[in-house]
Amino acid sequence: MKFRLLSIALVVAFLVAASSIYAQAPAATPKISGADAASQIIDKFTAKERALMEMMNNFHPLIETYIQNLDKDNELTFVPKSDAYFISKLDLANEERQRTLLNKPGVLGSIKNQFSQLYSIQYIPEGFSQMLVLDQTFDKANYDFEYVQREFLGGVRCLVFDVRPKAEGNGKFTGRIWVEDKDFNIVRFNGTNGKSSTTKMYFHFDSWREYMGPGVWLPAYVYTEESNFGYMLGQRKLRFKAQTRLWGYNAGRTDKTDELTQLFVESDGVNDKVDQSETSSPVAELRAWQRQAEDNVIRRLEKAALIAPDGEVNKVLETVISNLEITNDLNIVPEVRARVLMTSPLESFTIGHTIVLSKGLIDVLPDEASLAAILAHELAHIALGHQLDTKYAFNDRLFFNDVQTFGVMQLKRDPREETEADQKAAEYLKNSPYQDKLGNAGLFLKAVNLRAGQLPSLLKPHIGNTMVKDSRVTRMADLISTAPELQMNKIEQIAALPLGGRVRVDAWSGTVELSKAKPVALLSPREKMPFEVTPVFLYLTRQVTMPSTNVATQASATPAASPAEPATDTKPQN
């Protein structure tokens, strides 16, 4: 009897527990339609875009725009016929969105510019900064959004939408956007910001962003192109291409106060030691003073995001320098270093015993022999004792605003020193491993000669000496006589490379590295594109070399739940 009662009790307990479980089970999740999913995604990325606009007010990266106007060519389709250049400190929070680093023209220059505006188009730097973010009215009330497909940009899967302003709305942008499918940030948009009129012109552009930290994508590159833009009542045609680059978002933001905490902890029990053998001689003290001036200048340029932090590209340059030193029995103390100037115009110069090459110059040099010729000239300046002015050893000389940098930092050599450096560099090259390939260096200089008249902005240096005068190469010009005939229509002959193909820039940290892209066989002479601007196709990734938590915290919060995605898919793109 007890056994039977116990069994009944167990059955009752089981039924009560089972009913409790079924009572607590959640109801089946209702299926969400494709239209509802798309609507939720649109709400997310439009909210993210508004948050990005606010975030950009807190950043002041450098923004550089280089423009090449094009002319028709029977064999090469289009070739550059003129150029223009801007570099500024970006400040979207102010009415003056860009504070230029370039010297403003004087009275005569202003009059000349106003006169030229009557007959030609004048590019406005602020017009290119408008291509970095979408407008304040970017929402469903002012735009129509049409889902297209899923697509990979590099390693990041994106949702693609076509966007058009509503007829009754205030929208301006027309084109296509790519939205990464994790946090729903817009990572690329391609189109135009309005219809052009007789007073305002809106160009087509392709704007790219890069991953800077968890949930944060910031503008990095914009490519702009017009191939048949009619103006002046349609009687004239504008053809141009331009590239806008941003870098140095984190410039000047490094907080080193933690070092003081570490110093305070370590200082307890530390005794200073004096070794009389370590005291310096007058010559050593002079060298230390010169090195102090050199280091001060480099640190100031690095703080302004104009010189890249020490990295792998420097090591490549220093290897070529070492080859020149060893084969010429040079023993230079202190050692010769190399750094990269972040700008596009072609220039090289020395800061004491540091050789600096611009990013643009490294990009276009076709081979190691051409690089060696540039470095040999600067190495000769160092070996000949052409020193940096030691006034920069006083730190107060460097207390100036970043936008004043190019006005303050003028490290030009006089003509006598330039001539001496050319002669000494020629000796170094004859004794170097590059002596049998100097024809390639001469061929590069021939290509510079060919384009010098059309690309003055690309050949105008910021800090050092120009390599051309009156549209002719003056630096290491004797190498030209050693070069073969320049044949622009010969695919196999590569005299110079396009801009932007060799050095990759981290927009957040300002670090640089050599591109890992595989070489591509050319199909026609048009694809050689020496010194030319080229379209930008970034390989997007969510990996960062220098993650930052403070930038991530400025991103707007989004709902944790992700809506269902439209089902259409495509294969990853190469």
C-alpha positions in Angstrom: 0.0 0.0 0.0 2.8 2.4 0.9 4.5 1.5 -2.4 1.3 2.2 -4.4 0.8 5.6 -2.6 4.5 6.5 -3.3 4.1 5.7 -7.0 1.0 7.9 -7.3 2.9 10.7 -5.6 5.8 10.4 -8.1 3.4 10.5 -11.1 1.6 13.6 -9.7 4.9 15.3 -9.1 6.1 14.5 -12.7 2.9 15.9 -14.2 3.1 19.1 -12.1 6.7 19.6 -13.2 5.9 18.9 -16.8 3.0 21.4 -16.8 5.3 24.0 -15.2 7.9 23.5 -18.0 5.4 23.8 -20.8 3.8 26.8 -19.1 7.2 28.7 -19.0 8.3 27.8 -22.6 8.5 31.0 -24.7 6.1 31.4 -27.7 7.6 30.7 -31.1 9.4 33.7 -32.5 7.3 35.3 -35.2 9.0 35.4 -38.6 10.1 38.8 -39.7 9.5 39.9 -43.3 12.3 41.0 -45.6 10.7 44.5 -45.8 10.7 44.8 -42.0 14.2 43.5 -41.7 15.4 46.1 -44.3 13.5 48.8 -42.5 15.2 48.0 -39.2 18.6 47.9 -40.9 18.0 51.3 -42.5 17.1 52.7 -39.1 20.4 51.4 -37.7 22.8 52.7 -40.3 21.1 56.1 -40.6 21.4 56.5 -36.8 25.1 55.4 -37.1 25.7 58.0 -39.8 24.4 60.8 -37.6 26.6 59.6 -34.7 29.6 59.6 -37.0 28.9 63.2 -38.0 29.0 64.1 -34.3 32.1 62.0 -33.7 34.0 63.6 -36.6 33.7 67.0 -34.9 36.1 65.7 -32.3 38.8 64.6 -34.7 41.2 66.8 -36.6 43.1 64.6 -39.1 45.1 65.8 -42.0 43.2 65.8 -45.3 45.1 65.9 -48.6 43.6 66.2 -52.0 45.5 65.9 -55.2 43.8 66.6 -58.5 44.9 65.9 -62.1 43.1 67.5 -65.0 43.1 65.3 -68.1 43.5 65.8 -71.8 42.6 63.3 -74.6 45.4 61.3 -76.1 45.2 59.2 -79.2 47.3 56.4 -77.9 46.9 56.6 -74.1 43.2 57.7 -74.0 43.8 60.4 -71.3 47.0 62.0 -70.0 47.4 64.7 -67.2 47.5 68.2 -68.5 47.6 70.1 -65.2 47.2 69.5 -61.5 46.1 71.1 -58.2 46.9 70.3 -54.6 45.5 70.9 -51.1 46.6 69.8 -47.6 44.7 71.0 -44.5 43.8 70.2 -40.9 40.2 69.0 -40.9 37.8 70.7 -38.5 34.2 69.9 -39.4 32.9 71.7 -36.2 34.0 75.1 -37.5 32.7 77.2 -40.4 36.2 77.0 -41.9 36.2 73.2 -42.3 39.8 73.0 -43.5 42.7 75.1 -42.2 45.4 74.9 -44.9 49.0 74.1 -44.3 50.0 75.8 -47.5 51.1 79.4 -47.7 48.3 81.6 -48.8 48.9 83.7 -52.0 49.8 87.4 -51.6 47.9 90.3 -53.1 49.3 89.7 -56.6 48.6 85.9 -56.3 45.0 86.6 -55.3 44.4 88.9 -58.2 45.9 86.3 -60.6 43.6 83.6 -59.1 40.5 85.8 -59.4 41.3 86.5 -63.0 41.9 82.9 -63.9 38.6 81.9 -62.3 36.9 83.7 -65.2 38.3 81.2 -67.7 38.8 78.0 -65.7 37.3 75.9 -62.9 38.7 76.5 -59.5 38.5 73.6 -57.1 37.5 74.3 -53.6 39.0 72.2 -50.8 35.8 72.2 -48.7 34.0 70.6 -51.6 36.1 67.5 -51.2 35.5 67.3 -47.4 31.8 67.1 -48.1 32.4 63.7 -49.6 33.5 62.3 -46.3 30.0 62.0 -44.6 26.5 61.9 -45.8 24.1 64.9 -45.1 22.2 65.6 -41.9 18.9 64.6 -43.5 20.1 61.1 -44.3 17.0 59.1 -43.1 13.8 57.4 -44.3 11.9 60.7 -44.3 14.2 62.2 -46.9 15.5 59.2 -48.9 14.3 56.1 -50.6 16.4 53.0 -49.9 16.4 49.9 -52.1 18.2 46.8 -51.0 20.4 45.3 -53.7 22.5 42.4 -52.4 25.1 41.2 -50.0 28.7 41.7 -51.1 32.2 41.3 -49.6 34.6 44.3 -49.5 37.8 42.6 -48.7 37.1 40.4 -45.6 34.0 42.3 -44.5 30.5 41.3 -45.6 28.3 44.2 -46.5 24.7 44.9 -47.3 24.3 47.0 -50.4 21.6 49.6 -50.9 20.7 52.1 -53.7 19.8 55.5 -52.3 17.8 58.3 -53.9 16.4 61.6 -52.4 12.6 61.8 -52.1 11.1 64.3 -54.4 9.5 66.1 -51.5 12.5 65.7 -49.1 15.7 67.6 -48.4 18.1 64.8 -49.4 21.1 65.5 -51.6 23.0 62.2 -52.1 22.2 59.9 -55.0 24.1 56.6 -55.3 24.9 53.4 -53.6 26.0 52.6 -50.0 27.7 49.5 -48.5 26.9 48.7 -44.8 28.9 46.2 -42.9 26.7 43.6 -41.4 28.0 43.4 -37.8 27.4 46.9 -36.4 25.7 48.4 -39.4 28.1 51.2 -40.2 28.4 52.6 -43.7 31.8 51.7 -44.9 31.6 52.9 -48.5 29.3 55.2 -50.6 29.5 55.9 -54.3 27.6 58.6 -56.1 27.1 62.4 -56.1 25.8 65.0 -53.7 23.5 66.9 -56.0 22.7 68.1 -59.5 25.1 70.7 -60.9 24.0 74.1 -62.0 25.7 77.2 -63.5 26.9 78.3 -60.0 27.5 75.0 -58.2 29.1 71.8 -59.4 28.7 68.4 -57.8 31.2 65.7 -58.8 30.9 61.9 -58.6 33.0 60.3 -55.9 33.7 56.9 -54.2 34.2 57.4 -50.5 35.8 54.7 -48.3 36.1 54.2 -44.5 38.4 52.0 -42.5 38.0 50.2 -39.2 39.5 52.1 -36.3 38.3 50.1 -33.4 35.2 48.2 -32.1 32.2 49.5 -34.0 34.0 52.6 -35.4 34.7 53.2 -39.1 36.2 56.6 -40.1 36.8 58.2 -43.5 40.1 57.3 -45.1 40.0 57.7 -48.9 37.9 59.4 -51.5 38.3 58.9 -55.3 36.7 61.5 -57.5 36.4 61.3 -61.3 34.7 63.1 -64.2 35.3 62.1 -67.8 32.9 64.4 -69.7 31.6 67.0 -67.4 29.9 69.9 -69.3 30.2 73.5 -68.1 29.9 77.1 -69.4 26.6 76.3 -71.2 27.9 72.9 -72.2 30.5 74.4 -74.5 33.5 73.1 -72.5 34.2 69.7 -71.0 36.0 69.0 -67.7 37.9 65.8 -67.3 39.8 65.1 -64.1 40.5 62.6 -61.4 41.4 63.2 -57.8 42.3 61.3 -54.6 41.6 62.6 -51.1 43.4 60.9 -48.2 43.0 61.3 -44.5 45.4 60.2 -41.8 46.5 61.1 -38.2 43.2 60.8 -36.4 45.2 59.9 -33.3 47.9 62.5 -33.8 48.8 64.4 -30.7 46.3 62.3 -28.6 48.9 60.0 -27.0 48.7 60.4 -23.2 52.2 59.7 -21.7 51.3 60.6 -18.1 51.3 56.9 -17.3 55.1 57.0 -17.6 55.2 59.3 -14.6 53.3 56.8 -12.5 55.8 54.1 -13.6 58.7 56.5 -12.9 57.4 57.2 -9.4 57.1 53.5 -8.6 60.6 52.7 -9.9 62.4 55.7 -8.4 62.3 54.4 -4.9 65.7 53.1 -4.0 67.4 54.2 -7.3 70.9 55.7 -6.8 72.4 57.8 -9.5 75.9 56.7 -10.5 78.7 58.8 -11.9 81.3 57.3 -14.3 83.9 59.9 -15.2 84.8 57.8 -18.3 81.3 58.6 -19.7 81.8 62.4 -19.8 81.8 63.8 -23.3 84.6 65.4 -25.4 83.8 68.7 -27.1 83.3 66.9 -30.4 80.9 64.4 -28.9 79.0 67.2 -27.2 78.7 69.1 -30.5 77.3 65.9 -32.1 74.9 65.4 -29.3 73.7 69.0 -29.7 73.2 68.5 -33.4 71.3 65.2 -32.8 69.1 67.0 -30.3 68.1 69.5 -32.9 67.5 66.7 -35.4 65.4 64.7 -32.9 63.4 67.8 -32.0 62.4 68.4 -35.6 61.5 64.8 -36.2 59.4 64.6 -33.1 57.6 67.8 -34.0 56.8 66.6 -37.5 55.6 63.3 -36.2 53.4 65.0 -33.7 51.8 66.9 -36.5 51.2 63.6 -38.4 53.5 64.7 -41.2 56.2 62.1 -40.6 55.2 58.5 -40.1 56.3 56.7 -36.9 59.3 54.5 -37.2 58.4 51.3 -39.0 59.1 48.8 -41.7 59.4 51.2 -44.6 62.2 53.0 -42.8 64.1 49.7 -42.6 63.8 49.2 -46.4 65.3 52.7 -47.0 68.0 52.1 -44.4 69.0 48.9 -46.1 69.7 50.7 -49.4 71.5 53.4 -47.5 73.7 50.8 -45.8 74.5 49.3 -49.2 75.8 52.7 -50.4 77.8 53.3 -47.2 79.5 49.9 -47.2 80.5 49.9 -50.8 81.9 53.4 -50.4 83.7 52.8 -47.1 81.6 55.5 -45.3 81.7 55.5 -41.5 79.2 58.2 -40.5 78.6 58.9 -36.8 75.9 59.1 -35.6 74.3 56.6 -37.8 72.1 57.6 -40.8 68.4 57.0 -40.4 65.4 57.2 -42.7 61.8 58.4 -42.3 58.7 58.8 -44.5 57.0 62.2 -45.0 53.3 61.5 -45.3 52.5 63.8 -48.3 52.1 63.1 -52.0 54.3 65.7 -53.7 57.7 64.2 -54.7 60.5 65.4 -52.4 63.5 64.2 -50.4 65.6 66.1 -47.9 67.8 65.6 -44.8 67.1 66.5 -41.1 70.6 66.2 -39.7 71.6 62.6 -40.2 68.0 61.5 -41.1 67.0 61.1 -44.7 63.3 61.8 -45.4 61.4 60.7 -48.5 57.8 61.6 -49.2 55.2 58.9 -49.5 54.5 60.0 -53.0 58.1 59.7 -54.1 58.4 56.2 -52.7 55.1 55.3 -54.5 56.3 56.3 -58.0 59.9 55.1 -57.9 60.0 52.0 -60.2 62.9 50.0 -58.7 65.7 49.9 -56.2 68.3 51.6 -58.4 66.1 54.6 -58.8 65.6 54.7 -55.0 69.3 54.4 -54.5 69.9 57.5 -56.7 67.5 59.6 -54.6 69.1 58.3 -51.4 72.7 58.8 -52.6 72.0 62.5 -53.2 70.8 62.9 -49.6 73.5 60.7 -48.2 76.1 63.0 -49.9 74.6 66.0 -48.1 75.3 64.2 -44.8 78.8 63.0 -45.7 79.7 66.5 -46.9 78.8 68.0 -43.6 75.7 69.9 -44.7 74.2 70.3 -41.3 70.8 71.1 -39.9 70.5 74.6 -38.3 71.0 73.8 -34.6 68.5 76.5 -33.6 66.1 73.7 -33.4 67.9 72.3 -30.4 66.0 74.9 -28.4 62.5 73.4 -28.0 60.7 76.7 -27.9 61.5 77.0 -31.6 59.0 74.3 -32.2 56.1 75.8 -30.2 53.8 76.5 -33.2 50.5 75.4 -34.5 50.4 72.4 -36.8 49.0 74.4 -39.7 52.2 76.6 -39.6 54.5 73.7 -40.0 55.5 74.1 -43.7 56.0 77.9 -43.1 58.4 77.3 -40.2 60.1 74.1 -41.3 62.1 75.1 -44.4 65.1 72.9 -44.8 66.2 73.9 -48.3 69.8 73.8 -49.4 71.6 76.5 -51.3 72.6 75.8 -55.0 76.2 75.2 -54.1 75.4 72.4 -51.7 73.0 70.8 -54.2 75.7 70.7 -56.9 78.2 69.2 -54.4 75.7 66.6 -53.4 75.0 65.6 -57.0 78.7 65.2 -57.7 79.4 63.1 -54.6 76.3 61.0 -55.1 77.5 60.1 -58.6 80.7 58.7 -57.1 78.8 56.7 -54.6 76.5 55.2 -57.3 79.5 54.2 -59.4 80.9 52.2 -56.5 77.6 50.7 -55.5 75.7 47.5 -56.3 73.4 49.6 -58.5 76.1 50.8 -60.9 74.8 48.6 -63.7 71.2 49.7 -63.3 71.6 53.4 -63.3 69.9 53.6 -66.7 66.7 52.8 -64.9 67.2 55.8 -62.6 67.9 58.0 -65.6 64.7 56.7 -67.2 62.8 57.7 -64.1 64.2 61.2 -64.4 63.2 61.3 -68.1 59.7 60.5 -67.1 59.8 63.3 -64.6 60.9 65.6 -67.4 58.1 64.5 -69.6 55.4 65.3 -67.0 57.1 68.3 -65.2 55.3 70.9 -67.2 51.9 69.4 -66.6 52.3 68.4 -62.9 53.9 71.3 -61.1 51.9 70.7 -57.9 53.1 67.1 -57.7 56.7 68.4 -58.0 56.5 71.3 -55.6 58.1 70.3 -52.3 56.8 71.3 -48.9 60.1 71.3 -46.9 63.1 70.5 -49.1 64.5 71.5 -52.5 62.7 71.0 -55.7 64.1 68.4 -58.1 63.0 70.5 -61.2 63.4 74.0 -62.4 61.6 75.6 -65.3 60.0 72.2 -66.0 63.3 70.4 -66.3 65.0 68.0 -63.9 68.0 69.6 -62.2 68.8 67.0 -59.5 71.1 64.1 -60.6 70.4 65.2 -64.2 73.6 63.6 -65.5 71.9 60.2 -65.0 69.5 61.1 -67.9 72.3 60.6 -70.4 72.7 57.0 -69.3 69.0 56.1 -69.8 67.5 54.4 -72.9 64.9 56.1 -75.0 61.7 56.8 -73.1 58.8 54.9 -74.8 55.5 55.6 -73.2 53.7 53.1 -75.6 56.0 50.2 -74.7 54.4 48.0 -72.1 57.6 46.4 -70.9 59.3 49.7 -70.1 58.2 51.0 -66.6 59.8 54.4 -66.0 57.5 55.4 -63.1 54.6 54.0 -61.1 51.2 55.4 -60.3 50.6 57.3 -57.1 49.4 55.3 -54.1 50.4 51.8 -55.2 53.4 51.1 -53.0 52.9 52.6 -49.5 49.8 51.8 -47.4 48.8 54.3 -44.6 47.0 53.5 -41.4 44.6 56.4 -41.2 44.2 56.2 -37.4 47.8 55.8 -36.2 49.6 57.3 -39.2 51.9 54.3 -39.6 53.0 53.2 -43.0 53.8 49.8 -44.5 54.6 48.5 -48.0 51.7 47.2 -49.9 51.4 43.4 -50.1 49.4 43.5 -53.4 50.6 41.0 -56.0 51.9 42.5 -59.3 49.5 42.4 -62.2 50.5 41.9 -65.9 49.7 45.0 -67.9 47.4 44.6 -70.9 48.0 48.0 -72.6 50.3 51.0 -72.2 47.4 52.9 -70.7 47.7 50.8 -67.6 51.2 52.1 -66.8 49.8 55.4 -65.5 53.1 57.0 -64.4 52.6 59.6 -61.6 48.9 59.4 -62.0 46.0 59.2 -59.6 44.2 55.8 -59.6 40.9 54.6 -58.3 40.8 53.2 -54.7 39.6 49.7 -53.8 40.5 49.0 -50.1 40.6 45.6 -48.7 38.4 46.1 -45.7 39.0 44.2 -42.5 38.0 44.5 -38.8 41.6 44.0 -37.6 43.6 47.0 -36.3 47.3 47.3 -35.5 46.8 49.9 -32.8 43.3 49.4 -31.2 42.0 52.3 -29.2 39.3 52.1 -26.6 38.7 55.9 -26.4 37.6 56.1 -30.0 35.3 53.1 -29.6 33.5 54.8 -26.7 32.6 57.7 -28.9 30.5 55.4 -31.2 26.8 55.6 -30.7 25.1 52.7 -29.0 22.9 50.5 -31.2 20.3 47.9 -30.1 21.8 44.6 -29.2 19.5 42.5 -31.2 20.2 42.3 -35.0 17.3 42.1 -37.4 17.1 39.4 -39.9 19.0 40.1 -43.1 17.6 39.9 -46.6 18.5 36.5 -48.1 20.2 37.5 -51.4 23.9 36.7 -51.4 26.9 37.0 -53.7 30.4 35.5 -53.7 33.3 37.4 -52.0 35.1 39.8 -54.4 38.8 39.7 -54.9 
